[in-house]
Amino acid sequence: MNSPQLLRTAAELKAAVAEALAAKSAAGAGAGEEPLSLGLVPTMGALHQGHRSMMDAARAENDVVVATVFINPLQFNDPEDLRRYPRTLEADVELLGAAGVDLVFAPDEDEVYPEGAPLVRVSSGELGARYEGASRPGHFDGVLTVVAKLLHYASPAAASGTPVRYRAYFGQKDAQQLVLIRRMVADLNFDTEVRAVPVVRAPDGLAESSRNGFLDPVHRRAAAVLPRALFSLRDRVSAGEPPDLAAAVALVKAQPLVELDYFDIVDPQTLQPLRPTDGPLEKPALALLAAQVGSVRLIDNLPLENPDTA
């Protein structure tokens, strides 16, 4: 098992990135048609198999892989939610080593925000005010602000004398977050390729999430209605039938331990709701939902595509 280098400051990270890229270059990487490459996987720790899939994707495509473990206070609306978020750095580093990660950046809050909460933040705009943003005001501003900082910290731009391809990996489970990060990278001209990694699901269909650990057995069984409702939509669309969102919503609402926040079918690029249709979907769509299960808020989504119109 690989033993990744654990770094605590941005200066240490920049130096380690430069050293790792130089070593790969000296070993012959980047000498052919493909340039050197660096993959960044930002996380908040409490890692699970969904994170592992992102590490595996980054490892398969890059010469150097950096993972970050930082619980970002800016994206928490509830101080109690921040307080109880799992902190499992030792176990996280072990998983990252098993996944072949080279460098782990795990800064303290004072390193990322040395003057306290930043006065200037990246705004998620109107796109960040819908769905999760409506339920958690300011959440996506906090996400984009820290992702922008992490992309800068790990950037290989000044770390090597040769061209370096820079990729950042995010899970599709956080669909709205992924759309916003893609827009930020495009709109603010980050020299970074954003890679989406598919949702990883447990045997009961529930999307892997650090929050799943807060579910007791009874609420865990109740939460399984969420993927069932999504799968019911996918199966109809895949069969060339019109999506029946009302039936999927009713399925969730029939579970008394689950309180639905939102459930919608949207354009996967813009998150604009799609108009109800009596016929098959004519273009790819995304079903996304959020619900409260006991004390735990869960989100999930599933691509919808009619094979006859793909």
N, C-alpha and C positions, 0 to 999 in steps of 0.2 A: 504494500500500500504506500502511495506517495505521502510524504510528510510536507504539507504546504508551509510556506513561510508566512508567519503571522505578523502583520504590520499595524501600527497604531496611529501613525501620523501621515499626513498627505506627503510630506517631504520623504519619509521612508518609502511610501508607495511609489512615488515618481522615480526614486533611485533604483528600487527593485525592478520596476518595469523596464527601465533602461538596461539594467544588468542582464535581465532575463532575455530581452530581445537581442542584445549583443552576443550572448552565449548561443542563441539559436542561429544567428547570422554566421558566427564563426564555425558552427557545425554544418553550415551549408544550406540552411533554410532560407528561402527567399531568393535563391540563386537562379531559379528557373523562371518560368512564365508567371507563376503565382508569387506575389510579394509576401513578405512576412505578415503575420496576422496576429491580432490580439482580440480575445473575447472577454467581455465584461458581463458578469451576472450579478446585478444588485439584488440583495435580499434584506429582510429584517430578522433573519435567524429563525429559530424554531423550525428547522428544515425537515422536510418530508420528501416522499417520492416524487411529488410534483417539482420540487426544487432540483432533485437529483436528475430529472429528465432535462432540465435546462442546463445543468452542468455537463451532462453527457453530450448534448447538442453542441455546446461551446467547445468541449474537448475534441469532438470529431472534426471541427472545422478550423481550429486555430492552433498556432504554434505556442502561444502563451495564453493561459486562462487566469483571470482575476475574478474572485468572488468578493462581494462586500457584505458585511453583516453589521447593520446599523438600524436601530429602532428609532425611526424619525419622529420626534415629538410634534412636528408641524402638521402631520396628517391625522392626528387624533383629536376628535372633538370632545371626547369624554376623558377627563383625567383618570378615572377609575379604569377605563379600557387600556390606557397607556400603562398604568401601574401593574395590571395583571397580565400584560403581554408576556409570554414565556421568554425567559433569557437562558439559553442553553448553549453558550458559546463552545464549551469543551466538546459536547456531542456534535455540534455543527461542524467544527474543524475536523473531527473524525470522519464525518460523512463527506466533507469536501476533499479530504485526502483520498478516500476510497474512490471518489469520482475523478481523481487525477488533476485537481485544481493546483495551480502553481503558487499563487499568491492569495492570501486572505487579508482583506483590509477591514479591521474592526475598530473604528475610532470611537473615542468618547464623544459625548455631546459637545463638550467644550472645543474639541478639535474641529468639528463641522460648523458650529455656531459660536465662535470665540467671543462675540460681543452680545450673546444672547439671541433671542428671536430676531431674525433679520428684518430690517425696515423695508427692504426691497425684495419682492418675491416674483416668481414667474406666475403670471395670471393664466388660469385655464379658460377664462372667457365664458362665453355663452355655452360652449360645448361641455364645460365642466360644471355647469349649473343644473344639468338634467340628471335624472336617475340617482346614482349614488351621490352626486353633488347636491341634489335637492334635499336628500336626507342627511347629508354630512357637509354643511356649508364650510367652504375653505379647504376641504380635504384635498382636492386635486391641486390647488395652489401649493400646498405643502409637498405633495408627491413630486410635482414638476420641479420645484425649487431644489429638492435634495437630489433628484436624478440629474439635473443640470450640473450640480456641484460634483457628483460622483463621476459623471462623464468627463469633466475637466480633470479631476484628480488622476484618473487612470489613463488619460489620453496619451497615446504613443507618439503624437505629432512631433514633439521635441526630444523624444527619447532615443531616436535612432537616426543614423545618417542615411538610411535607405527607406523607401516607401513602406508604410505599414498599413495594412487593411484593418479597420477598427469596427468590431461588431458588438452590439449589446443585446442581451437576451432577456425576454420578458414572457411571462406565462399568459396564455390566452384566457385563463380563468378570469383574470381581471381585465375584461374586454374593454370597458370604458377607459381604464388607465392606459391600455395599450394604444388605443386610438389617439388619446391625448399626447402620449409620448411621441408617437409617429408625427403628429402635427408639430409639436415643439421642435423636434429634430429638423423637420423640413422648413418650418417657418423661420427658425433662428439659425439655419445654416450650420448645424453641427455636422462635422465630417464623420458621421457614424451611421452604420447600417443597423437598423432595428430588426431583430429576428424574433418572430413569434413562435412559442413552443406550445403544442397542443395540451389541453387539459388532461391531467392524469386522474383516473377515478378508482375508488375503492371497489371491492366486489359488490357492494350494495348500490353502486352507481354514484355515490356522493363524491363530488369533486374534492380532491385532496386539498386541505387547508389547515393552517396552524390552529384555526379556531375550532376545528372538529374535536380537538382534545377536550374542549369545555362541555361537550354534549354528554349527558349521562345516557345509559342504554335505552331508556324509554324515549328520550328526545332524539337520539340517533336513529331509532327505527322510524320515528315520525318524519325526520328530515329527508328520508329516502323518497318521499313523495315529490320532492323538487326535481330530481333527475327523471323520475317516472313521467312527470308532466312534460318535461322537455323532450324526452324520447317519444312521447305520443305525438308531438308536433312533427318531429323529424320523420317518424314513420309515415305519417300522412303525406307529407311533402315528397318524400322519396317514392311514394306510390303514385305520384301525380295527382293527388287530391289537394283541395284547398286547405290551408292551415286553419284549424278550428281553435283559435286562441281562447274563445269563451269556454270551451270544454276543458281545456288545459287549466285555466284559472279555476274553474269549478272543482277540478280534481284536487288542487292544492287547498282550496277553501273548505273542502270536506274533511280535512285533517284538523281537528280542533287544537292541536298543540302547535300549529304553524300559523303565524300571522303574516300574510302576504303584504309586502310593501309595494312592489311593482312587478309587472309581468308584461312584456311587450315584444313585438317583432319589429326590428329596425334594419335600416341600411347598415351594413357592417363597416362602411368607411366614414359615414357621417353621423351615425346613431339617430338619424331622423326616423320617426315611426313610419311604417309602411301602411298604406291604406288597406283596410280589409278587402279581401277579394273572394269572389264566389268560384273562381277558377284556380288552376295550379299557379304556383309562384313562377313569375317570368324571369326572375333574376335571383342570385344568391341573397340570402337574408340571415339575420342573426336573432335568435330568441334569447332574451336576457331577463333575469329575475333577481329579486332580493326578498328575503323573508326573515322574520324573527322566529327562532325556534327556542323556546324557553328564554334564557338570558343571552343567547348567541345569535348574532346576525350573520347570515350566510348569503353569498351571491353565487350565481352560476349562469352559464350561457351555453348555447349549442348552435353551430352553423346549420342552416336549413338550405337545401339545394335540391331542386327538381332535376333529376338526371336527363330529362327530355329537353330541358332548356339550357343546360350547362354549356 
